[in-house]
């Protein structure tokens, strides 16, 4: 059975909001930096799912989310949305995950980011690598 997830690339100026995932071995990419988002509930659209997930994970959702692309492999279907982060990072509530940060495309391309909360460097989730090459597309479109 294929799992469907919705993820958000939220942009503030020239930086992207990332989540340091929990250490739970039952989740995808535990302890790695990834995007906020999650699984679609039965009968739920990808847009409704990402709005719900953002509210559950950071207590906020942008008014406008744009569908960017869909990626499918043997295990899952990933719906990726973009949006503007209009709130200061300090205004968001981290309700899921260990940390969050705003990272530049250059920092993301390095494959590792520093966590201020953990005071250590952590790797990016492998799923984020498929998005790295697409970052320029969004940045140039704005």
C-alpha positions, 0 to 999 in steps of 0.5 A: 500500500502506498502512503501519501504525505504532504510537505511544505516548503515555507519561505521567509526572505531567502530562507526555508523553514526546516524541522529537526525530526524526533528520534523516534525510530518508527518515523521516516528520517529520525533525528534529521532535518526535514520539512513540516508535514505528514500523512494524509488521512483517509479521504483528505486532500493533500491541501487540507492535510498540509494545512492540518499538519502545519497547525498541529506541528507549528501552530500556524498555517499561511493563508495561501499554499501553492501546490508545487509538485508531486513525486511518487516512488514504490513506497509513497506519494509526496505532495509538496506545497510552497508558501510564505512564512509571514510570522517571525520564527519566534512566534511559531510554536514547535509542537512536533520535532526537536528544533526548527530553523530557517536555512538558506539554499546554500546551507541546505546543499551542505547536507548538515545543519546546526541545531541550536537546541541540541547544540550539535550538527544534524544531517538532512533527511534524504527526501530533502535532497530531491528538493535541493535542486528545485530550490532555484526554481522557486527562488527564481519564480519569486 
